[in-house]
Amino acid sequence: MSIVSPLRLCLVLLAVSGQAASAEDGIVTDRPDFVESSDVVGAGRVQIETSLAWERNSRDGVSTRLRCTPTLLRLGVSENWELRLETDGALALRTTANGQTQRDTGMADVSLGAKWHWQDGDEETGKPGMGWLFHIDVESGSAAFRGQGLRPSARFVAEWDLPGGMSLGVMPGLVWDRNEEGKRFVGGILAAVLGKQLNENLRGFVELSAQQIASTRNGGNVLSFDAGLAYLLNPGMQLDLAISRGLNKNTPDLQWTVGYSVKF
């Protein structure tokens, strides 16, 4: 698969934008922030969230540059449940150490999952919208990027609508993963995002995310500060961008992404 495949996908989706724009219920995406939405897409609805992403890092004399194409397919099976297929898509990695450069390309693993929208939120009473996400990462990618075995995870999301167009979301979770030695371990996930509706179509966010909480032996903590914007082209289409700064040596120094989402 080419690294530009999502761009071709975007062109196809733009060609049918009239169908997306006629959606009665507006699009709510799980990107570009790390904290997921508690909402599902709705019975019989399909939503595609795709992007281009870049990452760079330098540590202990080793420099890496990564390009990937994160994509999420969401299929509504009821008003409270959706099925999900997620992947980082096509990857291109360049590693430079001691004056030597190595290049690897291939496909990322696929993650299969489901989301359950447990409770609607209510700004007047302060009741949060809540949901559960259950995923299992499958050992399915190219050799250079493949994980080890099946890695299940569970995440809980709570979202509050606040006065003044503000919103707050938190997402704790657990993942059953394998370390570099192939041994199983349980890692944590914890993130909080503060959003602001800037106008009718534009919203911004800042976020602190711990995408992994684990001992040094199991890869250590992965911590970042994230910020971004999302713009509604119409009720069924969104453009977005985000940037992420690593907060410790286990996290890539800098990551950025641009994305496109559409709902049918």
FENLINKA-V679352 format. One line per field, one symbol per residue. ss: DSSP state (h for helix, s for strand, l for the rest). burial: # if it has 24 or more other ideal C-beta (glycine too) atoms within 12 Angstrom, else .. A space follows every 50 residues. Layout:
ss = ???
burial = ???
//
This chain:
ss = llllhhhhhhhhhhhlhhhhhllllllllllllllllllllllllsssss sssssssssllsssssssllssssssllllsssssssllsssssssslls sssssssllssssssssssllsllllslssssssssssllllllllllll ssssssssssslhhhssssssssssssslllllsssssssssssssslll lssssssssssssllhhhlllsssssssssssssllssssssssssllll lllssssssssssl
burial = ..#..#..##..#...#..#..#..#################..###### #######......#############....#############....... ...##############...#......##########..##...#.#... ###########.....############......#.#########..... ..############...################..###########...# ##############
//
